[in-house]
Amino acid sequence: MTHMFDEGLGRRDANYVPLTPIDFIARTADIYGERPAMVHGDVRRTWRETYERACRLASALQQAGIGRGDTVAALLPNIPPMLEAHFGVPMAGAVLNTINTRLDIASILFMLRHGEAKLLIVDTEFAALAQRVALELPALRIVSVSDALPADPQAFARATDYEAFLRDGDPRFAWMPPVDEWDAIALNYTSGTTGDPKGVVYHHRGAYLNALSNILEWDMPKHPVYLWTLPLFHCNGWCFPWTIAARAGVNVCLRKFDAKTVFDLIRDERVTHYCGAPIVQSALANAPAQWREGIRHQVSTMVAGAPPSPAVIARMKEIGFDLTHVYGLTEVYGPASVCAKQQGWDALCEDDRARMNARQGVRYHLQAAAAVLDPSTLEPVPRDGQTLGEVMFRGNICMKGYLKNERATDEAFRGGWFHTGDIGVLMPDGYFRITDRSKDIIISGGENISSIEVEDALYRHPAVSVAAVVAMPDPKWGEVPCAFVELKEGAQVSADEIVAHCRILLAGYKVPKAVFFGELPKTSTGKIQKFELRARVKSAHAIDTAELVKAPRGAR
C-alpha cells in the first residue's frame, strides 16, 4: 500500500548517492589538500598529492583491463602504496584483497586463485614469494613496489615497477562511485586454522559506516596523527585508512613493529593515535622507561584481539596512554563494539576500573545490535554476568558474506544474526564480556573454565610478559588448564611459583596443572596461535557452542 509520503518522493540523483569511503579522500583533498597526509621516512606527502596518486593508480588499473568486480591483491607492509590501494583500487571499481605478509606460499596461492586476482601489487621484500606466484599463475599481472629493498630484475622479470605504473595513470582520473553501495570493496581471508580460509567480502556501505564509527567511538578530532602499528592487511586496518582520510589526519607508516621505533615516532611525529593487539600494548607498556622520555602529549590507543588482561590495561594507564577497548572480527570490519567508558568508573579502585574497561562493551554507534544469545533458542541470556551465551551482531557493519561459500554464509547469519563463535555473559549494566572462544573453553569435570580468567591471573605475576592457557587431556577430569608463559627479559621464575601465584587468585580447579616456558607462537597481528599450543599437549579440538552452554556443572 502506498501513502502520501511515497507518491512523487522516490530516490533521485539529487537526493540519493550510494555511500562509499572513497568520497572521504576526495573531500579532504579538496578542502585540506595542502595538509600532510603521509609520513614514511623521508617521504612527506600532502592530501592533494595522495589523492592524485590514488587517481593515477585507478586510471592505470583501468588501462590494464581492471574493472568492476575484479580482484586486485596487495602483498605489502604498512607503506604508502598500501594506503593508496585502499582508494585507488575501489576507484577503479575493483575489489582490494590485502594479503597477510607472513603467510606461506600455499596459503597465498589459495587466496589468489580463490579470489580470482587479476593483478598483484607486491613489495620487493617478498620477491621469492612473487617468483613462485608468477610460476604458478602466469596470467596474473605483477606490479612491484621498491620500498626498503631495490627491485631485483631476475626476481621481478615479469613485473611492472609501481612508480612507472602510476606515471601512466591520470592524476585527474574521473572515478565514479559504486553503482550500488552494496557493491564489494574488499576481500579479507580468515586465518583458516582448520581447513581452507574463508573469503570475507566487505561492501562500500559497511566500510563507510565503520570508518565513521571509529571516529565516533574515539571522539577523534580533526587532523589526528595516526601511527600504523596495526597491519593494514588485517580487516583493512580496521577501516582506519578511510577513517584518517575522513578526518584529514596524518598516516605515519611503519613497515614492522618495534617498540623503540614506535616511541621514537610518537615523540618525533607527535603521534596522537594508534591501534594494536594486547601483545603490542604489552610490549609498549613493559618497554624501558627511557624509551618514553620526551613524550608529554596525549596518546590515545585502541586495543582489540584477544580480550586484554586488566593487568595490561592498568599498565597502559600507568605510562599515560589512554586506552579504548574495542572488539570485533574480520566478518564485522574489525571493531564493532566498544567498552564505552562511564564517568562513575573514575571513582573505582584501579583493579575494578581495569576490569570494567576489559569488557567488550556495547555496540558501535552505527552497528544495529550486539547481543549475547542462547545459541539454540536465540533468546537473550539474563543480565547476571554468569549465564553463558554466544556473542552475536546484527546490522550494517556485517560482511556481505563468504565468497563462493553460501552454506557457510547461511550458517554464519542463521536466525538473522551474525554468529561470532565467542562465548560471553551479559552484565547487569548491559555490557557484555567474553569468557572465551567456544574452542578455548576448558570443561574440567563438568566445570566450564575460562582460559581468559586463568590468563589474567598469570599476567598479574610481575615476571610474566605473555601468557596463554589451553586444555590439556587428563585421565580423571577429562581436561585441565595448561599454561604457556613467556617471561620478561631477565626475569626468572619456576613453574611451582607460577602455580602458587595462581592459587591465590583462582579456585583450585582453575589453577594450571602444568606450566611451560618459552616463546609463544603468534600471528602477524600479535594473536597467540592457540591451535599450535593445543597440538603440543594433544588437546581436543573445538567443542560445539550449544554443547558448551549446556555443559553440566559439577563441584570439585
C-alpha positions as CSV (number, residue, x, y, z in Angstrom):
1,M,0.0,0.0,0.0
2,T,1.3,3.4,-0.9
3,H,0.7,6.6,1.0
4,M,1.3,10.3,0.5
5,F,4.9,10.0,1.7
6,D,5.7,7.7,-1.2
7,E,3.9,9.4,-4.1
8,G,6.3,11.5,-6.1
9,L,9.0,11.2,-3.4
10,G,11.2,8.5,-4.9
11,R,15.0,8.4,-4.9
12,R,16.6,10.8,-7.4
13,D,20.2,11.7,-8.3
14,A,19.9,14.9,-6.4
15,N,18.9,13.2,-3.1
16,Y,20.4,9.8,-3.1
17,V,24.1,8.8,-3.7
18,P,25.5,5.4,-2.7
19,L,27.7,5.6,0.3
20,T,31.4,4.9,-0.3
21,P,34.5,5.7,1.8
22,I,36.3,6.8,-1.4
23,D,34.5,10.1,-1.0
24,F,36.4,10.8,2.2
25,I,39.7,11.3,0.3
26,A,38.1,13.4,-2.4
27,R,36.6,15.8,0.1
28,T,39.8,16.0,2.2
29,A,41.9,16.7,-0.9
30,D,39.5,19.4,-1.9
31,I,39.4,21.1,1.5
32,Y,42.6,20.2,3.2
33,G,44.7,19.5,0.1
34,E,47.9,21.1,1.5
35,R,47.8,19.4,4.9
36,P,50.1,16.5,5.5
37,A,48.7,13.0,4.7
38,M,51.6,10.6,4.6
39,V,54.9,10.2,6.5
40,H,57.3,7.4,5.7
41,G,60.9,8.0,6.5
42,D,61.9,10.9,4.3
43,V,58.7,10.8,2.3
44,R,56.2,13.6,3.1
45,R,53.1,13.9,1.0
46,T,50.0,16.2,1.3
47,W,46.4,15.0,0.8
48,R,46.3,16.5,-2.7
49,E,49.4,14.6,-3.7
50,T,48.0,11.4,-2.1
51,Y,44.7,11.8,-3.8
52,E,46.4,12.3,-7.2
53,R,48.4,9.2,-6.7
54,A,45.3,7.2,-5.9
55,C,43.7,8.6,-9.0
56,R,46.7,7.6,-11.0
57,L,46.5,4.1,-9.6
58,A,42.8,3.8,-10.5
59,S,43.5,5.1,-14.0
60,A,46.4,2.7,-14.6
61,L,44.4,-0.2,-13.3
62,Q,41.6,0.5,-15.8
63,Q,44.1,0.8,-18.6
64,A,45.4,-2.6,-17.5
65,G,41.9,-4.0,-18.0
66,I,40.8,-4.0,-14.4
67,G,37.2,-3.1,-13.8
68,R,34.1,-3.5,-11.7
69,G,34.2,-6.7,-9.6
70,D,37.8,-7.6,-10.5
71,T,40.1,-8.5,-7.6
72,V,43.4,-6.7,-7.1
73,A,45.6,-8.3,-4.4
74,A,48.2,-6.5,-2.3
75,L,51.1,-8.2,-0.5
76,L,52.6,-5.1,1.2
77,P,53.7,-3.9,4.6
78,N,52.3,-0.7,6.1
79,I,53.8,1.7,3.5
80,P,52.2,4.5,1.3
81,P,51.3,2.2,-1.7
82,M,49.2,0.0,0.6
83,L,47.2,3.1,1.8
84,E,46.9,4.3,-1.8
85,A,45.5,0.9,-2.8
86,H,42.6,1.4,-0.3
87,F,41.4,4.3,-2.5
88,G,42.8,3.6,-6.0
89,V,41.6,0.0,-6.3
90,P,37.9,0.8,-5.5
91,M,38.1,4.0,-7.6
92,A,38.6,1.6,-10.5
93,G,35.6,-0.3,-9.4
94,A,37.7,-3.2,-8.3
95,V,37.9,-5.2,-5.0
96,L,41.0,-4.9,-2.8
97,N,42.4,-8.2,-1.4
98,T,45.1,-7.4,1.2
99,I,47.1,-10.5,2.0
100,N,48.9,-11.3,5.2
101,T,52.6,-10.8,4.5
102,R,53.6,-13.7,6.8
103,L,51.6,-16.4,5.1
104,D,53.2,-19.4,3.4
105,I,53.1,-19.7,-0.4
106,A,50.4,-22.4,-0.3
107,S,48.0,-20.1,1.5
108,I,48.8,-17.1,-0.7
109,L,48.3,-19.1,-3.9
110,F,45.0,-20.4,-2.5
111,M,43.8,-16.9,-1.9
112,L,44.9,-15.6,-5.3
113,R,43.2,-18.4,-7.0
114,H,40.0,-18.4,-4.9
115,G,39.7,-14.6,-5.2
116,E,40.5,-14.8,-8.9
117,A,43.0,-12.0,-8.6
118,K,43.9,-10.3,-11.9
119,L,46.8,-8.1,-10.6
120,L,49.1,-8.4,-7.6
121,I,50.9,-5.4,-6.0
122,V,53.9,-6.8,-4.1
123,D,56.8,-5.4,-2.1
124,T,60.3,-6.4,-3.2
125,E,60.8,-7.9,0.3
126,F,58.6,-10.7,-0.9
127,A,60.4,-11.3,-4.2
128,A,60.8,-15.0,-3.5
129,L,57.1,-15.4,-3.0
130,A,56.4,-13.4,-6.1
131,Q,58.6,-15.6,-8.2
132,R,56.6,-18.7,-7.0
133,V,53.3,-16.9,-7.7
134,A,54.5,-16.0,-11.2
135,L,55.3,-19.6,-12.0
136,E,52.0,-20.9,-10.6
137,L,49.8,-18.1,-12.0
138,P,51.3,-17.0,-15.3
139,A,48.3,-14.9,-16.3
140,L,48.5,-12.8,-13.1
141,R,49.9,-9.3,-13.7
142,I,52.5,-8.3,-11.1
143,V,53.4,-4.7,-10.0
144,S,56.4,-4.4,-7.8
145,V,57.0,-1.8,-5.1
146,S,60.6,-1.0,-4.3
147,D,60.5,0.5,-0.8
148,A,63.1,-0.8,1.6
149,L,64.8,-3.1,-1.0
150,P,65.6,-2.3,-4.6
151,A,64.0,-4.4,-7.3
152,D,65.9,-7.5,-8.4
153,P,65.4,-7.7,-12.2
154,Q,65.7,-11.5,-12.1
155,A,63.2,-11.9,-9.3
156,F,60.8,-9.5,-11.0
157,A,61.4,-10.2,-14.6
158,R,57.6,-10.1,-15.4
159,A,56.8,-7.2,-13.0
160,T,56.0,-3.6,-13.7
161,D,57.5,-1.0,-11.4
162,Y,54.8,0.6,-9.2
163,E,56.0,4.2,-9.8
164,A,56.2,3.5,-13.5
165,F,52.7,2.1,-13.4
166,L,51.4,5.2,-11.7
167,R,53.2,7.5,-14.2
168,D,51.0,6.1,-16.9
169,G,47.8,7.0,-14.9
170,D,45.8,10.2,-14.9
171,P,46.0,12.3,-11.7
172,R,42.6,13.8,-12.6
173,F,41.0,10.4,-13.3
174,A,37.2,10.8,-13.2
175,W,36.4,7.9,-10.9
176,M,32.8,7.0,-10.4
177,P,31.2,5.9,-7.1
178,P,29.8,2.4,-7.0
179,V,26.6,1.7,-8.8
180,D,25.3,0.2,-5.6
181,E,26.7,0.8,-2.1
182,W,26.2,-3.0,-1.6
183,D,29.0,-3.5,-4.2
184,A,32.1,-5.2,-2.9
185,I,35.0,-3.0,-1.8
186,A,37.3,-5.5,-0.1
187,L,38.1,-9.2,0.3
188,N,39.7,-10.4,3.5
189,Y,40.6,-14.0,4.3
190,T,40.2,-15.6,7.7
191,S,43.1,-17.4,9.3
192,G,42.0,-20.9,8.1
193,T,43.5,-22.8,11.0
194,T,41.1,-25.7,10.3
195,G,40.8,-26.1,6.6
196,D,40.9,-23.5,3.9
197,P,40.5,-19.9,4.9
198,K,37.1,-18.2,4.1
199,G,37.0,-15.1,2.0
200,V,35.1,-12.3,3.8
201,V,33.5,-9.8,1.5
202,Y,33.0,-6.1,2.6
203,H,30.7,-3.7,0.9
204,H,31.1,0.1,0.4
205,R,28.3,0.9,2.8
206,G,29.8,-1.1,5.7
207,A,33.3,0.3,5.1
208,Y,31.9,3.8,5.1
209,L,29.9,3.3,8.3
210,N,32.6,1.6,10.3
211,A,35.1,4.3,9.3
212,L,32.7,6.8,10.7
213,S,32.0,4.7,13.8
214,N,35.8,4.7,14.5
215,I,35.6,8.5,14.7
216,L,32.5,8.4,17.0
217,E,33.8,5.8,19.4
218,W,37.2,7.6,19.8
219,D,35.8,11.1,19.8
220,M,38.6,11.6,17.2
221,P,39.2,15.3,16.5
222,K,40.2,16.8,13.1
223,H,43.8,16.2,11.9
224,P,44.9,13.3,14.1
225,V,48.4,11.8,13.7
226,Y,47.8,8.1,13.3
227,L,50.7,5.6,13.6
228,W,50.3,2.3,11.6
229,T,51.2,-0.2,14.3
230,L,48.2,-2.3,13.2
231,P,48.8,-4.3,9.9
232,L,46.8,-2.8,7.0
233,F,46.2,-6.3,5.7
234,H,44.2,-7.1,8.9
235,C,40.5,-6.2,8.3
236,N,41.7,-3.3,6.1
237,G,43.4,-1.8,9.1
238,W,40.0,-1.9,11.0
239,C,38.8,0.6,8.3
240,F,41.2,3.3,9.6
241,P,42.6,4.2,6.1
242,W,39.2,5.6,5.4
243,T,38.8,7.0,8.9
244,I,42.0,9.0,8.8
245,A,41.0,10.3,5.3
246,A,37.7,11.5,6.7
247,R,39.4,13.4,9.5
248,A,42.2,14.8,7.2
249,G,44.8,13.2,9.5
250,V,48.4,12.1,9.0
251,N,49.3,8.5,8.3
252,V,52.6,7.6,9.9
253,C,53.8,4.4,8.2
254,L,55.6,1.6,9.9
255,R,57.0,-1.4,8.0
256,K,57.5,-3.5,11.1
257,F,56.5,-3.2,14.7
258,D,59.4,-2.4,17.1
259,A,58.7,-0.9,20.5
260,K,61.6,1.6,20.5
261,T,60.8,2.7,16.9
262,V,57.1,3.3,18.0
263,F,58.1,5.5,20.9
264,D,60.6,7.4,18.6
265,L,57.8,8.0,16.1
266,I,55.3,9.0,18.8
267,R,57.8,11.6,20.0
268,D,59.2,12.9,16.7
269,E,55.9,13.0,14.7
270,R,53.7,13.9,17.6
271,V,51.5,10.8,17.1
272,T,48.1,11.1,18.8
273,H,46.5,7.7,17.9
274,Y,47.4,4.1,17.2
275,C,45.8,0.7,17.4
276,G,47.2,-2.7,18.4
277,A,46.5,-6.2,19.8
278,P,47.1,-6.8,23.5
279,I,50.6,-8.2,22.8
280,V,51.5,-4.9,21.1
281,Q,50.2,-3.0,24.1
282,S,52.1,-5.2,26.5
283,A,55.3,-4.8,24.6
284,L,55.0,-1.0,24.8
285,A,53.8,-1.0,28.5
286,N,56.8,-3.2,29.5
287,A,59.4,-1.3,27.5
288,P,62.3,0.5,29.3
289,A,61.1,3.8,30.7
290,Q,63.9,5.7,28.9
291,W,62.3,4.9,25.6
292,R,59.3,7.0,26.6
293,E,61.3,10.1,27.6
294,G,60.1,13.3,26.0
295,I,56.6,12.1,25.2
296,R,54.4,14.6,27.1
297,H,51.4,14.9,24.8
298,Q,48.2,12.8,25.0
299,V,48.3,9.5,23.2
300,S,45.1,7.5,22.5
301,T,45.2,3.8,21.7
302,M,42.7,1.2,20.8
303,V,43.2,-2.4,21.8
304,A,41.4,-5.4,20.3
305,G,42.0,-9.1,19.5
306,A,42.0,-11.4,22.5
307,P,40.3,-9.7,25.5
308,P,43.1,-7.7,27.1
309,S,44.1,-8.5,30.6
310,P,43.0,-6.0,33.2
311,A,46.7,-6.0,34.2
312,V,47.7,-4.8,30.7
313,I,45.0,-2.1,30.8
314,A,46.3,-0.9,34.2
315,R,49.9,-0.8,32.8
316,M,48.8,1.3,29.9
317,K,47.3,3.8,32.3
318,E,50.5,3.9,34.3
319,I,52.5,5.0,31.2
320,G,50.0,7.7,30.4
321,F,48.3,6.2,27.3
322,D,44.5,6.5,27.2
323,L,43.2,3.1,26.1
324,T,39.9,2.3,24.5
325,H,38.9,-1.4,24.3
326,V,37.1,-2.5,21.2
327,Y,36.0,-5.9,19.9
328,G,35.2,-7.4,16.6
329,L,36.1,-10.0,14.0
330,T,37.1,-10.0,10.3
331,E,33.4,-10.5,9.5
332,V,32.4,-7.2,11.1
333,Y,35.0,-5.0,9.6
334,G,37.3,-5.3,12.6
335,P,35.8,-3.5,15.7
336,A,32.0,-3.5,16.0
337,S,31.7,-3.0,19.8
338,V,33.4,-0.7,22.3
339,C,33.8,-0.6,26.0
340,A,32.2,2.8,26.3
341,K,33.6,4.5,29.4
342,Q,31.3,5.8,32.1
343,Q,32.1,8.7,34.4
344,G,31.3,6.7,37.5
345,W,34.2,4.4,36.8
346,D,36.7,7.0,37.8
347,A,35.7,6.6,41.4
348,L,36.5,2.9,41.4
349,C,39.8,1.4,42.6
350,E,42.4,0.7,39.9
351,D,41.7,-3.0,39.7
352,D,37.9,-2.6,39.5
353,R,38.3,0.2,36.9
354,A,40.6,-2.0,34.8
355,R,38.1,-4.9,35.0
356,M,35.3,-2.6,33.7
357,N,37.5,-1.5,30.8
358,A,38.4,-5.0,29.9
359,R,34.9,-5.9,28.9
360,Q,33.9,-6.0,25.2
361,G,31.1,-3.5,26.0
362,V,28.3,-2.3,23.8
363,R,27.6,-2.0,20.1
364,Y,29.4,0.6,17.9
365,H,27.3,3.7,17.1
366,L,26.5,2.5,13.6
367,Q,26.0,-1.2,14.3
368,A,22.4,-2.1,14.8
369,A,22.8,-4.6,17.6
370,A,25.2,-6.6,19.7
371,A,23.8,-9.3,22.0
372,V,24.6,-12.4,24.0
373,L,22.1,-15.1,23.0
374,D,21.4,-18.7,23.7
375,P,22.8,-20.3,20.5
376,S,19.9,-22.8,20.4
377,T,16.9,-20.6,21.0
378,L,18.4,-17.2,20.1
379,E,16.9,-15.8,23.2
380,P,18.9,-13.2,25.2
381,V,20.7,-14.5,28.3
382,P,19.9,-12.9,31.6
383,R,21.9,-9.9,32.7
384,D,23.5,-11.8,35.5
385,G,27.2,-11.9,34.5
386,Q,27.1,-15.7,34.7
387,T,24.8,-17.3,32.2
388,L,26.8,-18.3,29.1
389,G,25.7,-17.4,25.6
390,E,27.1,-16.7,22.2
391,V,28.0,-13.1,21.2
392,M,26.2,-12.1,18.0
393,F,25.9,-9.0,15.9
394,R,23.3,-7.6,13.5
395,G,23.4,-4.5,11.3
396,N,25.2,-2.6,8.6
397,I,28.7,-3.4,9.9
398,C,28.5,-7.0,8.9
399,M,30.1,-8.6,5.9
400,K,28.2,-9.4,2.7
401,G,29.2,-13.0,3.3
402,Y,31.8,-15.6,2.4
403,L,33.0,-15.6,-1.2
404,K,31.8,-18.7,-3.0
405,N,30.6,-20.3,0.2
406,E,26.8,-19.9,0.5
407,R,26.5,-22.7,3.0
408,A,29.0,-21.0,5.4
409,T,27.3,-17.7,4.9
410,D,23.9,-19.1,5.7
411,E,25.2,-20.7,8.9
412,A,27.0,-17.5,10.0
413,F,23.8,-15.5,9.6
414,R,21.5,-18.1,11.0
415,G,18.4,-16.7,12.6
416,G,19.0,-13.1,11.5
417,W,22.2,-12.7,13.5
418,F,25.9,-13.0,12.7
419,H,27.3,-15.8,15.0
420,T,30.8,-14.9,16.2
421,G,31.6,-18.2,17.9
422,D,32.7,-16.3,21.0
423,I,31.2,-17.2,24.4
424,G,30.2,-14.5,26.7
425,V,28.0,-13.2,29.5
426,L,25.8,-10.1,29.8
427,M,26.5,-7.9,32.8
428,P,23.7,-6.1,34.8
429,D,24.6,-2.8,33.2
430,G,24.1,-4.2,29.7
431,Y,27.8,-4.6,28.8
432,F,28.9,-7.9,27.5
433,R,32.1,-9.7,28.4
434,I,33.7,-12.5,26.5
435,T,34.6,-15.5,28.6
436,D,36.3,-17.4,25.8
437,R,36.1,-18.6,22.3
438,S,33.9,-21.7,22.1
439,K,37.0,-23.8,21.3
440,D,39.0,-22.2,24.2
441,I,36.6,-23.0,27.0
442,I,38.0,-25.8,29.2
443,I,35.5,-28.2,30.5
444,S,37.0,-29.9,33.5
445,G,34.9,-32.4,35.5
446,G,31.8,-30.7,34.2
447,E,33.0,-27.2,35.2
448,N,33.4,-24.5,32.5
449,I,36.8,-22.8,32.9
450,S,37.5,-19.6,31.1
451,S,41.1,-19.6,29.7
452,I,40.9,-15.8,29.8
453,E,40.3,-15.8,33.5
454,V,43.3,-18.0,34.1
455,E,45.5,-15.9,31.7
456,D,44.5,-12.8,33.6
457,A,45.8,-14.4,36.8
458,L,49.1,-15.3,35.0
459,Y,49.5,-11.7,33.7
460,R,49.3,-10.4,37.3
461,H,52.6,-12.1,38.1
462,P,55.4,-9.5,37.7
463,A,57.7,-11.9,35.7
464,V,55.1,-12.7,33.0
465,S,55.2,-11.0,29.7
466,V,52.9,-13.2,27.6
467,A,50.6,-16.0,28.7
468,A,48.2,-18.4,27.1
469,V,46.1,-21.2,28.5
470,V,44.7,-24.2,26.7
471,A,43.0,-27.5,27.7
472,M,45.3,-30.5,28.4
473,P,43.9,-34.0,28.4
474,D,43.5,-35.5,31.9
475,P,42.5,-39.1,32.7
476,K,40.4,-38.1,35.7
477,W,38.8,-34.7,34.8
478,G,38.8,-35.1,31.0
479,E,40.8,-31.9,30.6
480,V,42.6,-29.4,32.8
481,P,44.2,-26.0,32.3
482,C,47.7,-25.9,31.0
483,A,49.7,-22.6,30.9
484,F,52.3,-21.4,28.3
485,V,54.3,-18.5,29.5
486,E,56.9,-16.0,28.1
487,L,58.9,-14.3,30.8
488,K,60.0,-10.7,30.7
489,E,63.6,-10.1,29.8
490,G,65.9,-11.0,32.7
491,A,63.1,-12.5,34.8
492,Q,63.4,-15.9,36.4
493,V,60.6,-17.9,38.0
494,S,59.7,-21.6,38.4
495,A,56.6,-23.4,37.4
496,D,55.8,-24.0,41.1
497,E,56.0,-20.3,41.8
498,I,53.6,-19.6,38.9
499,V,51.2,-22.2,40.2
500,A,51.4,-20.9,43.8
501,H,50.7,-17.4,42.4
502,C,47.6,-18.6,40.6
503,R,46.3,-20.4,43.7
504,I,46.0,-17.1,45.5
505,L,43.8,-15.7,42.7
506,L,41.8,-18.7,41.4
507,A,39.7,-21.5,42.5
508,G,41.6,-24.8,42.8
509,Y,40.2,-26.4,39.7
510,K,41.1,-23.4,37.6
511,V,44.8,-23.4,38.5
512,P,47.1,-24.6,35.7
513,K,48.2,-28.2,36.2
514,A,51.3,-27.7,34.0
515,V,53.4,-24.6,33.1
516,F,55.7,-24.5,30.0
517,F,58.1,-21.6,29.4
518,G,59.3,-20.2,26.1
519,E,58.3,-18.0,23.2
520,L,54.7,-18.4,22.2
521,P,53.6,-18.9,18.5
522,K,51.9,-15.7,17.2
523,T,50.2,-14.4,14.1
524,S,51.5,-11.3,12.3
525,T,48.8,-9.3,14.2
526,G,50.1,-10.5,17.5
527,K,47.4,-13.0,18.3
528,I,48.7,-16.2,20.1
529,Q,48.1,-19.3,17.9
530,K,46.4,-21.5,20.5
531,F,45.8,-24.2,18.0
532,E,49.6,-24.8,18.0
533,L,49.7,-25.0,21.7
534,R,46.8,-27.4,21.8
535,A,48.7,-29.6,19.3
536,R,51.7,-29.6,21.7
537,V,49.6,-31.1,24.5
538,K,47.3,-33.2,22.3
539,S,44.2,-31.3,23.3
540,A,40.8,-32.0,21.9
541,H,39.5,-29.8,19.1
542,A,36.9,-27.1,19.5
543,I,33.6,-28.1,21.1
544,D,30.2,-27.3,19.8
545,T,28.9,-24.0,21.2
546,A,25.5,-25.4,22.1
547,E,27.0,-28.3,23.9
548,L,29.2,-25.8,25.7
549,V,26.4,-23.7,27.0
550,K,24.5,-26.7,28.2
551,A,27.5,-28.4,29.8
552,P,26.6,-29.9,33.2
553,R,28.2,-28.4,36.2
554,G,29.9,-30.4,38.9
555,A,31.5,-29.3,42.2
556,R,35.0,-30.3,42.9
